[in-house]
Amino acid sequence: MFTLAHFTDPHIGPLPEPNWLELMGKRLSGYLSWTGNRHNIHKMDILAALVTDLKAQHPDHVALTGDIINISLKAEFANASLWLRDTMAPDKMSLVPGNHDTYVKVSWRKGLGLWSDYMSSDPEASSYLKGIKTPFPFLRLRGKIAIIGLSSAEPTAPFMACGHIGHRQLKHLDHMLQNLGDGGFFRVVLIHHPPLPGKNSHRKGLWDARDLTRIFKKHGPELVLHGHNHKPMLTMLETRRGLVPVVGAPSASARATGRHPAAGYSLFSISNTDGRWQCAVQTRKPKTGHSGFEKTDALFPPHIYG
């Protein structure tokens, strides 16, 4: 039995105080949004309680699907790096960036590169990575569990929160899914934006979702995890290899509002019996008064593949 925890969109605060140069361009709108309202939604005591509960479940691995920070200040990247180290060791957690992690263009060295230990491929995965010389997609192997990280995050114009994967990542993903599937792996794909068409407006959606969905239908990864929409989401996608759960989660730091639910996360129990994979899920949410977390109804019943 392999247990995989999934949480997303922590939006770590408070914001470091930016200087006026840092607020030029898109960051200004994000800063005003945070100081005006978002700081009342994303609460670090809720995030801390979620992480404490998650650790108490002793998962074998943890998936974090983006929006770790808010407006891509250089100080935010450094602060989040410390938070990541305190939360989980790099070999125990894999993350992909979200649109808020690439709010504006920041050099790799001072930005996402500070988190690269959580987004790096395993040396033993090299045979599946032929031709990949860039950070994404990355591949981590945990026994017969294959964790593939895609980046849908890139700087966009003000008031846009869309994502894009691009031809290069899609081409590599096509080959990886086929080869890993032929090798009998349980393939988990991590991405920030909901990867299927129709899950967001043009302003917030994944612009090449149809191309990605075609690859999913062709090769059928066993599980797809995402964030971005700040709410539980489930689509059972029909593929050539059978139905595949595509699962989103609420923001890991959110208090309940009229638009979005309170924080939560998922625990996936993955097993193989007589050559057939099975996946069960448990979801956890805050207790009343935020005095810890508790088990709630599963998103889907135990799912058997093949």
Secondary structure, 3 states (H helix, E strand, C coil): CEEEEEEECCCCCCCCCCCCCCCCCHHHHHHHHHHHHHHHHECHHHHHHHHHHHHHCCCCEEEECCCCCCCCCHHHHHHHHHHHHHHCCHHHEEECCCHHHHCCCCCCCCCHHHHHHHCCCCHHHHHHCCCCCCCCCEEEEECCEEEEECCCCCCCCCCCCCECCCHHHHHHHHHHHHHHHHCCCEEEEECCCCCCCCCCCCCCCECCHHHHHHHHHHHCCCEEEECCCCCCEEEEEEECCEEEEEEECCECCECCCCCCCCCCEEEEEEEEECCEEEEEEEEEEECHHHCCEEEECCCCCCEECC
